[in-house]
Amino acid sequence: MSRVFSAPGRVEVCGNHTDHQCGYALAAAIDLEARCTAKKNDTNTVRIHSHGFGTIEVDLDDLSVREEEKGSTAALVRGMAAWFNSHGYVIHGYDAEITSKIPAGAGLSSSAAFEVLLGNIIKGLFKAEVSPLDIALAGQFAENIYFGKPCGLLDQAASSFGGLTMLDFNDPKEPVVTPINADLSGFTLGIVVTGGSHADLTPDYAAVATDMQAVAAHFGKDYLRRVSEAEFRTEIKALRGLGDRAILRAIHFFAENERVKKQAAALQSNDIKTFLDLVNESGRSSISYLQNVYSTSRPNEQGVPLALALSEKILAGKGAWRVHGGGFAGTVLAFIPDELKEEFRHQLEAVFGQGSCHFLHIRQTGGEELI
């Protein structure tokens, strides 16, 4: 008999490129989900049909990394199976029919939701005693090692745990997950999909971590979280040999790490004005210091900066706006007063096309089996 599983997409509220440096992040699961029916098939082959994307088959007799599979859905399926296998869980083949309401390429972590969905399928069908954190770690493993994308753990953790959470990645294998109770009534969470392609942007994403780790290495550390900001400030002149961009990205990290904690405190005390001010501060830092709102390899494609400029014109003094997620192309996150929702949608969709603006709600549950 088939069973039903679900996993949500996510938004990054604050903590732009902090997770891979063992920093803090604020993230929320959203009410757009990937859902599937799944059942064992008495073989050692996983067969997945994704509506709109066709069918793939993965033979579990071979769980080695395949270079030719990198960047593919099959790589994620094989990688998830490999993680469970390496942790002592015996799994076999299954059939799954997946539908997703998370727009691909919209920066809402459709890939992390897919990984969390697979983790819950394996947990449910094969009685794997795993936690939401285990499933998030399995997803990160599959994406890093098998898919070939050097991501942190934020996306998978946000999808797996659900709700609005502050994530402390000081120990990346055991992050501290703190639920945040927030009353955002009167505001709508909006995402604008600018239409930029993420194809061939992996070097841009990887360079952010490389720059930050180069600064950390100057101090004999692996990650910027291990470096004191005061010590960093005294060494800026010496650090210029790494390139000024690396210094600016480190400046972003130190400030962004503190902003996450300030935002969480503002939300818990219902200080919405301070929260919104910090969202905008985060956005300005990503533009000026992190420099991830467009790729220098495509200087004429600046959909994200354009969407930010349009959002500022509509929301200045009333809401908040920032680049969302990895950046360089993709999406903008906005907190929109309810009375401005339709004006915001009208003006942004006039530029980026009908359906480019999505209004979202926070989902309290993460990846799960539905009864």
N, C-alpha and C positions, 0 to 999 in steps of 0.2 A: 504494500500500500504506500502511496506517495505521501510525503510529509512536506510541510510548508515552512520556509525560512525567509527571513528578511534582514536587511542591513541598510542603515541610512547613509546618505551623503553627509558632508560636514562643511562648515564654514570656519575659517580662521578669524577670530575676532581681534586678537593681538598676538604678537610674537612672530613677526615676519622673519623667517630664516634664523630662528633662535634654537630650535629643537636639535639641529645637528651639532650644536656647540654645547649641548647639555644644559640649555637654558630653560626659561619658563615660557609657557604659551597659554593662551586662552582660546578655547575652541568650543563649538557647539554642533551637535548632531541636528540635522534638519529633516523636514517632513517630505523630502523626496527620497525614495528608496529603490533598492534593487530587491526583487522578490523572486522566489523560485519554488517549484515543486521538485522533489528529489526522492529517489528510491534506489536501493541496491539492485545491481543487475547480474550478480553471480558470476562476474568475470573479473579480470584485473585491469579493465579499461574504463576510464572516465569518459563519458559522452555528455557534452554540454551543448545545448541549443540555446543561443541567445537571440531573442526576437530582434530582427533587423541586422544581425551580424552573422547569421549562419551557424553551422555546427562544427565543433572540433572534437577530436578524440585524442586521448593521452594514455599511452600504455604505461602502467605503473610498474612493470617489470624492470624498467630502466628509469631510475630517478637521478641520473647524473645531469649536470649542467650541459645544455646543448647550445653552442654558440649560435647556430643557425636559428634557434628559437627566440633569442633575446629580442625584447620589444614586442613579444606576442602574448596573446591570452593563454596559449598552451604553456608558455614559460611560467606563468603565475600558477596554473593548475599543478604543474609538475613540482614547482617550488613549494607550494603549500603541502602537497603530499610528502615531499622530502622532509620538511620540518617535522611533521607528525611522526613519520617513520623514524627519524633520528632521535625522537624523544620517547621511543618505545611503544608507540601506538600502531596496532595492526589495522591497516585499512585496505579495502579492495575497491573494485569498480562500482560506479553508480551512474545513473542517468539523471540529468537535471534540465529543466526548462526554465529559463531565466527571462524575466522582463524587468526593465529598468526605467524609472522616471527621472533618473539623474542624467541631465544632458552631458554627453561625452564632450570633453574639451572645454567644459564650462568652469573648471576650477573648483568643482564641488566634490572632488575625490571619488569619481565613479570607479576608479581602479581600486582604491582602498576599500570601498563598499563591496566590490566584487571579491576581494580577498577575505574580508570579514564574513561575507556570505558563505564562501567555500569553507572557512573555518568552522562555521556553525553547522554546515551540512555534515562535515566529518565528525564533529562533536556529537551530533544527534544520531546519525546513522550507525556510527561505530563505537558509541559509548565512550568517547574520549573525555576523560575528566580534566578539562582545561578551563581556565579562567578567561574573562575578557582580555586581560593583559597578555596571556599566552597567545590568544588568537591574533592580537595586534602584533606581537613579536613575530609570529609565523608569517603574517602578511609583509612585514618589513623585510624579513629574510628572503621571501620569495621575490620581492621587488628589487632588493639590492643584488642578490646573488644570481638569480635565474633570469629576471627581466632585464637587469643591467642598469637600473636607475638608482643613483646614490641618494635616496630619500631618508629623512629622519623618521620618527615614529608618530608624529603628531596626527597625521591623517588617519592612520589605522586605529590609534587609541581613541580619537574622537568618535569614530564610527562604532567601535566596539563597545565603548562605555555608555554612550548616549548622554543626553542632557547638555547643560553648559558646564564646562569644567575648566579648572586651572590645572595645568600639567607641569610638574617639575621634573625635568629630565636630568637632574644632577647625577643620578645613577640610571643610565639609559636602559638598563635591563630590569630595573625596578622603579619606574617613575611613580611619583606621588601624585595621585589623582584626587583633586578636591572639588566636589560639586559646589557650584555657585548658584545661590538663589537670587534671582533678579526679576524685578518688575519693570518690563519695558513696554507696558501698556501706553498707548498713544503714539508708538513708533512701530514702523514696519521694517523688517530686515529685507533688504533688496540686493540682488546681484545683477549686474549688467554684463552680458557676454559681448565682448567687443569684436569677436570674429577672427582674431589673430590666431595663426597656427602655432602649435607647440612643436611642430616637426623641426628637427635639427637644433633644438634649443638646449639639449642636454649639456653641451659644453658651457652655456651661460649659467645654468643652475649649478653645475659642478664647480665653476669658478668662484661662486660665493663662498662655499665651504672651503675651497682651497685657499682663498685669500685670508679668511678668518683663521684657518689653521696655521698658515704661514706666520701670522702675528703671534699666535700662541706658541709656536715652535721657537720663536725668538727668546721666549722666557723658559724654554725647556718643558713646555706643557703640550698636551695633545689637543686641548679644547680651550676656547676663550673663557669658559666658565671657571677654569682653574687659575686664571690670571686676575689679579686685582686691578681695578680701573686706575687706582692711584699710581701703581707701578707702570701701567701702560702709558699714562700721561707723561711720566718723566722720560720715556724712551721714544717719543714720537720722532724726534730728529733722526735717531739711529734707525728707526723703522722705515724711513723713506726709501731705503735701499730695496725694500720689498715692493715699492710702488705706492703712490698716494691712495689709490683706490682701496688697497688692503687696509690702510689706516682708517679711511672713512667708513668702511664696512665694519671695522671693529668698534668705532665710535657709535655706529647704529646699534650694534649688539648690546653694548653696555647700557645704553639708554633704553632700548626696547625691553630688555630683561626687567628693568625696574618698572617700566610702564605697565607690564602685565600685572604685577602685584598691585600697582596703584589702581588699575582698572577694576580688578577683582574687589578691592576694598571699596571703591566707589559704588559698584553695583550692589554689594552687600549692605551698604548704608543708604541705598536708594538715592545717591547723589548722581542723578542722570546727567546733569550739566557737565560735571567733572569727567564723567565717563566719556561723553561725546567729545569733549575737548581733547582727551587723551587719544581717542580714535583718530582725530584729525592730526594730532602731533605725530602719531605713528605713521600716518600716510605721508606727511612731509618728510619724515626721516627716511622712509623707503625711497622717495624721489631723490633727495639730496645726497644721502650718505650711502645707503645700501645700493642705490642705482639699479633697480630691477624693474623699472616700469616699461622699458623697451630694450630690444637687443641692438647693440652697436653694429651688429652685422646686417641689420635691416633698418637703417636710419629713417627710411620713408614710411615704415609701418609703426605708427605710434597711437594705436587705438586706445590703449590704457590711459596715457596722458590726456588724450582728447576727452575720454569719458570722465576723467577726474575733473577736468576744467569745466565741463558742462554740469557735473554734479555740484561743484562749488558754487556756480552761478545760481542754481536753484535752492541749495540747502544752506548757504552761508548764514551763520547765526541761528540756525534752526535745527540742523541735523549734522551728520558726519559722513565722511567718505574716505576711502583709502584703497590702494592696490590690494588685491586679494590673493593669498597663496603665494606660489612660487614666483609669479610675475613674468616679466619680459614679453608676455602676450597674455591674452585671456580675459580676466574679469576684474571688475571693480565691486567692492562691497560698500553699501550705504545703509545708514540708519535714517529713515525718512519719516517725518511727522505724518500721521495718518491723513491730515488734510491736504498734504502735498503729493500723495501717492499717484494720483492720476496725472497730475501735471508732470511729475518726474517720469512716469512711464511714457507719456506722450512725447516729451522732448527727447528722451534718450532713444526711444524706438524710431523716432523720425530720422535719426542719424545711423543707428546700428541695425535697424530692421525690426519688423514685427516679431514678437516673441523673444527678443533679446533681453528683456527685463523680466526677472523672476522675483515674485514676492514670496518669502519663506517664513516658516515658523520653526521654533526649536522643538525637536522631538526628544522626549524624556527617556525613551528606551533605545538601547544600542542594538547590536546584532542579536538575533533571537530566533527561536523556533516558535511559530505561531500555532496556537491550539485551535 
